[in-house]
Every structure is written in structure tokens, then in C-alpha cells.
Amino acid sequence: MKRLSLFLVLLLPFAVSAQNEPLIAYDDSTKTLFDDSGRFNSHINLEFASSANAYFTEGAFDEASFKMNRVRLEILGRLNDNLSYHFRQSFNKYSNPHSVDNMSSSIEYAYIKWHHEDRFELVAGKQFLAVAGYEGWVNGLKVREFSEFNNNFEIFQSGLTGVIKFTPTQHLMLQVANNRNATDSEMYLYGLPEGLESSKLPLLATANWNGWFADGALHLMYSASAGQLAKGKNIYYLMCGNIYEKGPVLAYLDVLYSRSAIDSQQRITTLQGQGRGSLPVTARNTEYLTFIANVDYRFHPKWNGYIKGAYETAGIYEANGPFAAGRYTTSWNAQACMEWFPFEEDGGFKVFLHYVYKGYELEENAKALGAVLPHTQRLSLGIQYIIPVL
């Protein structure tokens, strides 16, 4: 034991010095993100949105408070003609490292992209799942307020994606990625349902087609995904996005559907109330369906307005435990917003006034669980700024 202790003491300085060494030993031949002319080949952006909010429940005023809605830092650029990269971190998310992908949950993007001419791309690292839908692709600052489906869908996962560009207007994406970034005990509030074994391949495979028509004004995207949540228990997604963008008008219709052997979104699982005489458990055999419709109209260079609505259902397709088959909730999400861009030369800055209403209808199946979901409203006055640091 004394010899082992002496060996560890002698080894410690070497271990510490190794941690202090730079990742790259620089010399005159080392290539950096500056090109030969001294120009920076990266872009650094800081994104943030802050607002003063008034909250209401069932029409009654609850409280008013200030909130930092989003703070994110991103670095992106090209290493050469064939390699590019993208890193983005959100400061509104927990920074604890997940045990599956060994990545902090606050990291949204950390990937390298290889380009082969204009026909093929390969993306490796933490990225977005290649599912369809406008709201799954654009910057969250443009979405403003997500649906229940998207709020409970972890879209940033580690994986590998290939993009085949048959023509400039016809693309096919093929992806294999993690379908979760945490263990079963971390992912499910009440743990994996009794009798199920953890999956040895917790992956999600996705095929996604993108097409642009009418001189690029009409963008259609459709995807199908399948993965395994536990041994012999799968999850499936069918999603589509239909986007029209031309001149001052942006309109889209997203349709999102999931069918899962285990309640990965946990929206039905969390309906279980107190006093039912039994401990809560993770629901099985869930399905969720969401329709999202949005219209933006830039009626003045300095003014934009939009209205948005989401209709969502949640149900069980096969009875299990305390969960009977049938629908559990129907919900609505209605939004209206006015946005003012005071500086025409800086379109990244805006002031907004935003109203959100969320309504819920509980079916008998949900009431039998003791579920309570009140209608809520929020009125927000805030600012948003995307700062191009470099």
C-alpha cells in the first residue's frame, strides 16, 4: 500500500501538467480561424430576449415579473472549402452533463459539417433531429412560443446525418441519432415502467424530404422517424411542414404526430393527481397530435404582426395500468403579437408586445386520474436582440 501511495504521489505532477498543456502546440505553420490575410473566418453571435410579463390563471391575475426568455451564444464558420462547424450554447438550460452523450444539456449545437461540392453533406456531432416542421428548424427566437408538443420534445441530440442534394430544390436527409441524452431514470419522472428492459440501441432513424417550389416561395418538408425506447418498445414520428414565404408574408402549417410505447413526452404521465390510492407510474402506449398554423405580415418596414394557433390532442391507444384507452386532453394555444423594428439598419433588434392563451379540455380519462389543467394567459412586453459580435 505504501508503494502504491508513493507511486501516485510521483505521478500526480505529470497528470496535472498534462491538463495544463494547450490543445494545440502552435508554431508558424499552425492554421487558425484567421486566414492568410488576417481576416476572421468565424462568426460569433449573441442572442437574447427579455420581457416584462403579466401572468393570469382562469382570467385572474397571478403576478407580474421580468424574465430573460433566451440568452444564447453561438460560434459558426468554415475551416476550409469542405469543412464548417457550428457551436451554440443556451444559458437558459441546466448545465448538468447527461450520462448518455456526455454533453451538457445547455449545449444545443456542437457539430462539424463536411461538404462535397453542392451534392452531399455529412454532419457529425450534437445537432437537431432531422424531423420536419417549420418550428423545428428555425431559430427559436422566430417561434416566440412553442406548442406543447415541441416544448416536450428534446430536439437536440448527438448523431450522424447525410444530406443528398439531388437538385438545388430537392434534398433528402438520412439521420441516425440518439433518441435521448439521459438514462431511463433521468428521462422518465417515475422511471421505466415495470417489466421493461432498457434498450441497448436507444437510437432514432429519420428520413426527411425537402422541396422548394414556386421560385422558392413554397417550401415543403416531410419526415418519418422510428426508434427504440426500451427492449421491444418503439417510438414513431410522422411530421410535416408547409411554409409559404414571399414578400411581407410568412405563413406555415405544421402537423406533428407521435406514437410511443412509453410516454417520452410525459404529458399524460404528469396528469396523475394526488389521492388516487396508488403511486404514479409512467404511462405507456401514448399518442400525440398537433396542428400549428401561423401567419406573419410585415405591413411596414418597421412593423410586423402575426397571429398563431395550435390545436393538440393527447391519448392512449391501448390500455395499461391506471390508463384507459382513449383521449385524455384537448388543448389550444392562441397567440397574437406586434413587433416594432426601430432601426432599419439593424433588423436584429426589435420591441414586441405578445399575448398567449393556453386552454385545456380534460376528458373523462384525465379526470379519473385526478388531473387539473387550468387555462392560462400571459401578456409580455419585451425586447429581442441578435448581436453580431464578430
Buried (B, 14 or more C-beta within 10 A) or exposed (E): EEEEEEEEEEEEEEEEEEEEEEEEEEEEEEEEBEEEEEEEBBBBBEBBBBBEBBBBEEEEEEEEEEEEBBBBBBBBBBBEEEEBBBBBBBEBBEEEBBEBBEBBBBBBBBBBBEBEEEEEBEBEBBBBBBBBBBBBBEEBBEBBBBBBBBEBBBBBBBBBBBBEBEEEEEBBBBBBBBBBBBBBEBBBBBEBBEEBEEBEEBBBBBBBBBBBEEEEEBBBBBBBBBBBBBEEBBBBBBBBBBBBBEEEEBBBBBBBBBBBBBBBBBBBBBBBBEEEEEEBBBBBBBBBBBBBBBBBBBEEEBEBBBEBBBBBBBBBBEEBBBBBEEBBBBBBBBBBBEBBBEEEEEEBBBBBBBBBBBBBEBBEBBEBBEBEBEBBBBBBEBBBBBEEEE
